[in-house]
């Protein structure tokens, strides 16, 4: 997704940015001076596996408890809303899922929150706050020019971005938070596909460069 922004999206306007993907899970891609940060094992950017609540009983798929992914991903939002219904909370979410809480999705929660449903709002707002606090940490750590947010949860629009920006203003260092742009991924749900295309094209270009260099030597 980050490579797709560099090649085709608004990321072309920035040398330093972070792409955050919030879908079923949470991950990130870090671009520094126009170059992806891979890490020694290619594992850099596992933003979703930072522990945010060491005492949480929310277990992440990595096995740890209290990871950001376990608290604020699309999967986590649906689980939290499901628990509220199972506790007997009055919410139009029950109608949204046709009376079957197991069918709840983060999209249903976001839509109900937009309609003013208090249970849905509480669940979504808490997840958005966690995301905002996490992004504030990324901003303090990397001092990017921009943070792009993509993935299914990002399609919720203003109720996510407004909460994230508010959390960033409250939590990130003022000098960095005032300078950073927090933007939706250019290609929405197609961002990962555009990134995959850019990877293929990058590989082809590099192969052509290597081939031309070898030909020149011969």
ABEGO torsion letter per residue (X at the ends): XAAAAAAABAAAABABBBBBBBBABBBBBBBBGGBBBAEAAGABGBAAABBABAABABBBAAGBBGBAAAAABAAAAAAAAAAAAAAGBBBAAAAAAGGBAAABBAAAAAAAAAAGBAAAAAAAAAAAAAAAAAAAAAAAAAGBABBBBBEAAAAAEAAAAAAAAAAAAAABBAAAAAABBBBBBAAEAAAAAAAAAAAAAAAAAAAAAAAAAAAAAX
